[in-house]
Amino acid sequence: MGNTLGKLFSVTSFGESHGKCVGVVIDGCPAGLQLTVEDIQREVDRRRPRPGTFATTRYEEDRVEILSGVFDEYTTGAPICLLVYNAEAESGVYEEMKNLLRPGHADYTARIKYGGFADYRGGGRFSGRITAGFVMAGAVAKKLLIAIGVEILAHTVEIGGIRAGLKTFPEIRENVNKNHLCTGDPGAVESMLRVIARAREAGDSVGGVVEGIALNVPAGLGEPIFDTLEGEIAKALLAIPAVKGVEFGAGFQSARMFGSENNDPFVLENGRLVTVSNNAGGVLGGISSGMPIVVRVAVKPTPSIARSQDTVNIRDKQPAKLEIKGRHDTCIVPRVVPVVEAMMAIVLCDFALVAGKLPRVLVRQEER
């Protein structure tokens, strides 16, 4: 089974879309981190459906519960169990179409993998619903990383072919939480909303691109050859159900550049080694260079659409037509933004512990 991510900061995901709850168990979190429900709730709330974006009408309250690993608002070093309950699931529609394979979903592959025993309601284990657990774990990781000055921020850079304009990091930080699409470019919001609305009217959906940025990452994180920083971040990001592509720095554009264009020249800046450009995305040889880590993910259109689609009735082995009913997002890109931040944070936190950049105990007993 592959439900655990990380080596020292280890995150195990559990739950299904229409089960009782979804959550995570975090093992290896240093003791002495001040942590409250509010710290986690703040991140989870960012993942909820956003008004005016034609998001799902399934509106879970998502009240975070900490079951273990925190005492008197400090982590104890014991496993931390975090969860939110599923209170608004409506499973009836899935009973009606349980034998109709939904195009773009994992219905067929899950059926083969688990012999027909997988929970198919709402996509079960393969639903975007499980990312609520990722965000909870990411909230803990982000707070740990703050202790060593690492800041992580993601933002929407494209929806339905509409691209945001290039913005500086301070501009992105300033704007990303001021609009429901989580983009750093306010001027792109209206065009993005129009393309989402057109897709909705056509019974269709749209995807997009989310960029994640991590600042002040220490140089030297990564364990080549097989546990590279890029590889582990990509693995984590590809665990987000809707993500179908990952690129770092110049990414695929580097294939169209000359070496003289793609190389990042080294310079000294106030005695610190930096690069003039960052086409490498902050990673060289699978190891962090100290420059900002920049990664982009391709988010596919939501596969649950109202339009009629060709499929197969797996029980009768006959061709069939399917019009998916239920409550679905026309565009999930804005909701992916906090999940990208969370997955980057989890991996960076794990590597920081491996490299000794984070201590195993943050507050000594005599200092409390």
C-alpha positions as a printed NumPy array, in Angstrom:
array([[  0.   ,   0.   ,   0.   ],
       [  1.172,   3.556,  -0.633],
       [ -0.625,   5.693,   1.926],
       [  2.469,   7.1  ,   3.677],
       [  4.723,   9.94 ,   2.542],
       [  8.073,  10.877,   4.062],
       [ 10.818,   9.236,   6.108],
       [ 11.379,  11.213,   9.329],
       [  8.344,  13.494,   8.992],
       [  5.972,  10.719,   8.005],
       [  2.382,  11.398,   6.923],
       [ -0.167,   8.591,   6.587],
       [ -3.478,   9.449,   4.904],
       [ -6.777,   7.729,   5.706],
       [-10.468,   7.985,   4.855],
       [-12.754,   8.055,   1.818],
       [-14.954,  10.702,   0.242],
       [-18.236,   9.334,   1.65 ],
       [-16.823,   7.49 ,   4.64 ],
       [-17.075,   8.701,   8.226],
       [-14.064,  11.015,   8.074],
       [-10.791,  11.854,   6.325],
       [ -7.532,  12.64 ,   8.031],
       [ -3.857,  11.976,   8.607],
       [ -1.462,  10.572,  11.154],
       [  1.832,  12.457,  11.389],
       [  4.754,  10.573,  12.906],
       [  8.117,  12.186,  13.592],
       [  6.954,  15.736,  14.268],
       [  9.457,  17.353,  16.647],
       [  8.295,  17.87 ,  20.205],
       [  7.835,  21.409,  21.423],
       [  6.044,  22.942,  18.444],
       [  3.286,  25.234,  19.637],
       [  0.211,  24.026,  17.77 ],
       [ -3.5  ,  24.788,  18.084],
       [ -6.611,  23.696,  16.222],
       [ -6.806,  27.245,  14.843],
       [ -3.38 ,  26.868,  13.19 ],
       [ -4.692,  23.894,  11.205],
       [ -8.222,  25.187,  10.7  ],
       [ -6.921,  28.32 ,   9.017],
       [ -5.279,  26.234,   6.276],
       [ -8.204,  23.82 ,   5.897],
       [-10.619,  26.724,   5.42 ],
       [ -8.565,  27.889,   2.415],
       [ -9.348,  24.593,   0.66 ],
       [-13.137,  24.897,   0.958],
       [-15.353,  25.798,  -2.036],
       [-15.084,  29.47 ,  -2.932],
       [-18.196,  31.541,  -3.674],
       [-18.685,  32.767,  -7.227],
       [-16.397,  30.14 ,  -8.785],
       [-19.079,  27.514,  -9.62 ],
       [-17.604,  25.199,  -7.018],
       [-19.341,  22.128,  -5.616],
       [-22.411,  22.713,  -3.468],
       [-21.15 ,  20.01 ,  -1.118],
       [-20.241,  22.326,   1.711],
       [-18.58 ,  20.391,   4.514],
       [-17.992,  22.302,   7.735],
       [-14.551,  20.65 ,   8.02 ],
       [-14.018,  21.348,  11.715],
       [-10.579,  20.015,  12.548],
       [-10.113,  17.656,  15.486],
       [ -6.755,  16.804,  17.051],
       [ -7.006,  13.328,  18.543],
       [ -3.448,  12.817,  19.747],
       [  0.098,  14.13 ,  19.816],
       [ -0.652,  17.596,  21.213],
       [ -0.801,  18.458,  24.919],
       [ -1.215,  21.947,  26.397],
       [ -0.891,  23.336,  22.836],
       [  2.543,  21.794,  22.25 ],
       [  3.438,  18.748,  20.195],
       [  4.619,  15.902,  22.401],
       [  6.671,  13.887,  19.924],
       [  3.942,  11.23 ,  19.751],
       [  2.007,  10.577,  16.515],
       [ -0.419,  13.387,  15.727],
       [ -3.843,  12.277,  14.488],
       [ -5.923,  14.934,  12.706],
       [ -9.32 ,  14.536,  11.067],
       [-12.448,  16.196,   9.738],
       [-15.808,  14.446,   9.492],
       [-17.839,  13.897,   6.315],
       [-21.257,  15.251,   7.197],
       [-22.674,  16.335,   3.831],
       [-22.133,  13.276,   1.643],
       [-25.02 ,  12.281,  -0.642],
       [-24.355,   8.741,  -1.83 ],
       [-27.616,   7.87 ,  -3.578],
       [-26.537,   9.075,  -7.023],
       [-23.457,   6.86 ,  -6.865],
       [-25.585,   3.795,  -6.116],
       [-27.539,   4.504,  -9.308],
       [-24.44 ,   4.607, -11.521],
       [-22.069,   2.27 ,  -9.681],
       [-21.757,  -0.026, -12.711],
       [-21.144,   2.795, -15.188],
       [-17.445,   3.569, -15.487],
       [-16.976,   7.342, -15.236],
       [-14.538,   8.634, -17.875],
       [-11.556,  10.39 , -16.32 ],
       [-12.094,   8.733, -12.929],
       [-10.362,   5.779, -11.267],
       [-13.501,   3.611, -11.25 ],
       [-12.101,   0.976, -13.603],
       [ -8.543,   0.857, -12.255],
       [ -9.747,   0.755,  -8.63 ],
       [-12.167,  -2.041,  -9.486],
       [ -9.353,  -4.102, -11.016],
       [ -6.848,  -3.284,  -8.269],
       [ -9.146,  -4.07 ,  -5.335],
       [-11.368,  -6.741,  -6.828],
       [-14.527,  -4.65 ,  -6.702],
       [-14.286,  -3.978,  -2.954],
       [-13.177,  -0.323,  -3.194],
       [-15.616,   2.315,  -1.93 ],
       [-16.942,   3.868,  -5.15 ],
       [-19.088,   6.577,  -3.514],
       [-17.827,  10.002,  -4.528],
       [-14.652,   8.427,  -5.858],
       [-13.86 ,   6.913,  -2.48 ],
       [-10.141,   6.905,  -1.782],
       [ -9.439,   8.578,  -5.129],
       [-11.501,  11.687,  -4.463],
       [-10.091,  15.161,  -4.036],
       [-11.797,  15.003,  -0.644],
       [ -8.763,  13.198,   0.798],
       [ -6.635,  16.303,   0.189],
       [ -8.232,  17.823,   3.298],
       [ -5.891,  15.507,   5.187],
       [ -2.915,  16.665,   3.118],
       [ -3.681,  20.267,   4.041],
       [ -3.892,  19.413,   7.736],
       [ -0.471,  17.772,   7.649],
       [  0.86 ,  20.661,   5.586],
       [ -0.302,  23.141,   8.223],
       [  1.923,  21.414,  10.784],
       [  4.839,  21.237,   8.337],
       [  4.502,  24.921,   7.382],
       [  4.619,  25.952,  11.02 ],
       [  7.771,  23.876,  11.561],
       [  9.412,  25.437,   8.507],
       [  8.694,  28.941,   9.785],
       [ 11.14 ,  28.136,  12.593],
       [ 13.957,  28.037,  10.012],
       [ 12.617,  30.943,   7.953],
       [ 11.112,  28.975,   5.048],
       [  8.009,  30.511,   3.463],
       [  5.78 ,  28.659,   1.004],
       [  3.191,  30.264,  -1.24 ],
       [  1.211,  28.884,  -4.182],
       [ -0.984,  30.757,  -6.638],
       [ -3.095,  30.212,  -9.748],
       [ -1.216,  31.078, -12.943],
       [ -3.65 ,  29.712, -15.531],
       [ -7.315,  28.665, -15.829],
       [ -8.925,  27.419, -19.036],
       [ -6.099,  28.831, -21.169],
       [ -6.248,  32.288, -19.536],
       [ -2.797,  33.046, -18.137],
       [ -2.032,  35.401, -15.281],
       [  0.55 ,  38.099, -15.883],
       [  4.011,  37.738, -14.376],
       [  4.145,  39.134, -10.862],
       [  6.843,  39.496,  -8.224],
       [  6.692,  37.414,  -5.061],
       [  5.588,  40.411,  -2.923],
       [  2.783,  41.12 ,  -5.413],
       [  1.655,  37.495,  -5.328],
       [  1.724,  37.474,  -1.524],
       [ -0.308,  40.68 ,  -1.479],
       [ -2.967,  39.6  ,  -3.992],
       [ -3.434,  35.841,  -3.743],
       [ -5.902,  35.924,  -0.85 ],
       [ -7.837,  38.913,  -2.173],
       [ -9.681,  37.016,  -4.916],
       [-11.533,  33.707,  -5.013],
       [ -9.321,  32.306,  -7.788],
       [ -6.15 ,  32.627,  -5.685],
       [ -4.217,  34.356,  -8.444],
       [ -1.488,  36.923,  -7.9  ],
       [ -2.754,  38.881, -10.919],
       [ -6.066,  40.648, -10.145],
       [ -6.304,  41.728, -13.783],
       [ -6.785,  38.109, -14.904],
       [ -9.659,  37.291, -12.553],
       [-12.547,  38.502, -14.726],
       [-11.356,  36.616, -17.825],
       [-10.797,  33.45 , -15.801],
       [-14.269,  33.668, -14.286],
       [-15.796,  34.08 , -17.744],
       [-14.156,  30.922, -19.065],
       [-15.329,  28.994, -16.003],
       [-18.879,  30.307, -16.485],
       [-18.888,  29.281, -20.165],
       [-17.773,  25.777, -19.257],
       [-20.485,  25.56 , -16.623],
       [-23.177,  26.611, -19.087],
       [-21.981,  23.922, -21.506],
       [-22.087,  21.241, -18.82 ],
       [-18.308,  21.03 , -18.984],
       [-15.264,  21.856, -16.85 ],
       [-11.833,  23.497, -17.126],
       [ -8.387,  22.922, -15.656],
       [ -5.372,  25.12 , -15.161],
       [ -1.924,  25.565, -13.669],
       [ -0.824,  26.271, -10.101],
       [  2.659,  27.486,  -9.211],
       [  4.279,  26.815,  -5.852],
       [  7.178,  28.869,  -4.511],
       [  9.349,  28.171,  -1.453],
       [ 11.636,  30.937,  -0.214],
       [ 14.679,  30.74 ,   2.083],
       [ 15.11 ,  26.993,   1.621],
       [ 18.553,  26.001,   2.957],
       [ 21.029,  24.782,   0.362],
       [ 21.854,  21.085,   0.552],
       [ 18.429,  19.443,   0.951],
       [ 17.947,  16.283,  -1.106],
       [ 19.252,  12.701,  -1.119],
       [ 20.511,  11.753,  -4.609],
       [ 20.298,   9.642,  -6.576],
       [ 16.84 ,   8.217,  -6.046],
       [ 15.525,  10.481,  -3.277],
       [ 16.163,  13.806,  -4.971],
       [ 14.379,  16.918,  -3.775],
       [ 12.695,  17.36 ,  -7.165],
       [ 11.669,  13.721,  -7.269],
       [ 10.084,  13.693,  -3.829],
       [  8.267,  17.003,  -4.345],
       [  6.984,  15.733,  -7.707],
       [  5.86 ,  12.479,  -6.096],
       [  3.932,  14.388,  -3.437],
       [  2.327,  16.735,  -5.949],
       [  1.305,  13.887,  -8.236],
       [ -0.524,  12.349,  -5.274],
       [ -3.031,  15.198,  -5.604],
       [ -5.802,  13.453,  -7.578],
       [ -6.186,  16.134, -10.29 ],
       [ -2.494,  16.759, -11.005],
       [ -1.216,  15.353, -14.32 ],
       [  2.064,  17.205, -14.813],
       [  4.891,  18.776, -12.803],
       [  7.738,  21.054, -13.894],
       [ 10.481,  22.929, -12.042],
       [ 11.943,  26.307, -12.983],
       [ 11.955,  26.741, -16.747],
       [ 10.58 ,  23.203, -16.988],
       [  9.633,  22.103, -20.5  ],
       [ 10.639,  25.498, -21.832],
       [ 14.252,  24.552, -21.1  ],
       [ 14.029,  22.042, -23.946],
       [ 13.65 ,  25.01 , -26.32 ],
       [ 16.543,  27.043, -24.907],
       [ 20.272,  27.159, -25.603],
       [ 22.587,  26.16 , -22.776],
       [ 23.762,  29.75 , -22.56 ],
       [ 20.153,  30.802, -21.94 ],
       [ 19.205,  28.009, -19.571],
       [ 22.272,  28.136, -17.326],
       [ 21.943,  30.276, -14.197],
       [ 25.167,  32.313, -13.692],
       [ 26.562,  32.433, -10.15 ],
       [ 27.263,  35.736,  -8.402],
       [ 28.004,  36.92 ,  -4.883],
       [ 25.339,  39.081,  -3.259],
       [ 26.31 ,  40.511,   0.132],
       [ 28.693,  37.617,   0.561],
       [ 26.031,  35.021,  -0.316],
       [ 26.236,  32.788,  -3.376],
       [ 23.167,  33.241,  -5.586],
       [ 22.264,  32.863,  -9.244],
       [ 21.262,  35.687, -11.575],
       [ 18.325,  33.697, -12.974],
       [ 16.496,  30.652, -11.639],
       [ 15.775,  28.393, -14.592],
       [ 16.765,  25.437, -12.391],
       [ 13.889,  26.223, -10.04 ],
       [ 16.103,  26.15 ,  -6.964],
       [ 17.344,  22.578,  -7.445],
       [ 20.635,  21.354,  -8.956],
       [ 21.544,  17.67 ,  -9.053],
       [ 18.454,  16.9  ,  -6.989],
       [ 19.725,  19.153,  -4.154],
       [ 18.401,  22.565,  -3.092],
       [ 20.662,  25.421,  -4.196],
       [ 19.375,  28.053,  -1.79 ],
       [ 17.462,  29.836,  -4.535],
       [ 13.647,  29.862,  -4.446],
       [ 12.123,  26.494,  -5.294],
       [  9.647,  27.106,  -8.102],
       [  7.345,  24.324,  -9.291],
       [  4.22 ,  24.302, -11.459],
       [  1.523,  21.651, -11.642],
       [ -0.977,  20.978, -14.423],
       [ -4.469,  20.47 , -12.99 ],
       [ -6.8  ,  18.542, -15.268],
       [-10.436,  19.566, -15.822],
       [-12.815,  18.062, -13.304],
       [-13.818,  14.691, -14.836],
       [-17.351,  14.826, -13.39 ],
       [-19.307,  16.757, -16.014],
       [-22.992,  17.037, -16.915],
       [-22.504,  16.36 , -20.63 ],
       [-23.366,  12.943, -22.047],
       [-20.315,  10.676, -22.336],
       [-19.702,   7.247, -23.822],
       [-18.845,   4.528, -21.339],
       [-19.372,   0.854, -20.543],
       [-21.691,  -0.827, -18.047],
       [-19.118,  -3.022, -16.321],
       [-21.745,  -5.448, -14.986],
       [-23.539,  -6.017, -18.298],
       [-20.419,  -5.51 , -20.461],
       [-22.483,  -3.279, -22.739],
       [-21.898,   0.221, -24.173],
       [-23.722,   2.931, -22.262],
       [-24.236,   6.665, -22.021],
       [-23.507,   8.587, -18.839],
       [-24.565,  12.018, -17.623],
       [-23.038,  12.503, -14.207],
       [-25.36 ,  13.88 , -11.563],
       [-24.355,  15.235,  -8.19 ],
       [-22.42 ,  18.212,  -6.836],
       [-19.184,  18.932,  -8.65 ],
       [-16.743,  21.773,  -9.225],
       [-16.561,  23.306, -12.694],
       [-12.985,  24.271, -11.899],
       [-10.992,  22.969,  -8.929],
       [ -7.813,  24.955,  -9.608],
       [ -8.24 ,  27.496,  -6.748],
       [ -8.872,  24.668,  -4.282],
       [ -5.638,  22.986,  -5.353],
       [ -3.575,  26.041,  -4.33 ],
       [ -3.419,  25.274,  -0.559],
       [ -2.869,  21.586,  -1.332],
       [  0.227,  22.392,  -3.418],
       [  1.566,  24.46 ,  -0.534],
       [  0.881,  21.606,   1.871],
       [  2.638,  18.945,  -0.196],
       [  5.688,  21.14 ,  -0.734],
       [  5.818,  21.843,   3.006],
       [  5.577,  18.16 ,   3.968],
       [  8.482,  17.188,   1.713],
       [ 10.674,  20.156,   2.684],
       [ 10.011,  19.505,   6.368],
       [ 11.017,  15.856,   5.949],
       [ 14.253,  16.772,   4.143],
       [ 15.034,  19.504,   6.699],
       [ 14.833,  16.884,   9.457],
       [ 17.005,  14.465,   7.472],
       [ 19.616,  17.213,   6.981],
       [ 19.545,  18.251,  10.636],
       [ 18.21 ,  21.707,   9.832],
       [ 15.275,  21.087,  12.179],
       [ 15.917,  19.748,  15.71 ],
       [ 13.897,  16.849,  17.11 ],
       [ 12.935,  18.958,  20.15 ],
       [ 12.121,  22.637,  19.603],
       [ 11.673,  23.824,  23.208],
       [ 13.745,  22.492,  26.08 ],
       [ 11.854,  21.537,  29.221],
       [ 13.732,  24.04 ,  31.382],
       [ 12.77 ,  26.852,  29.002],
       [  9.03 ,  26.262,  29.428]])
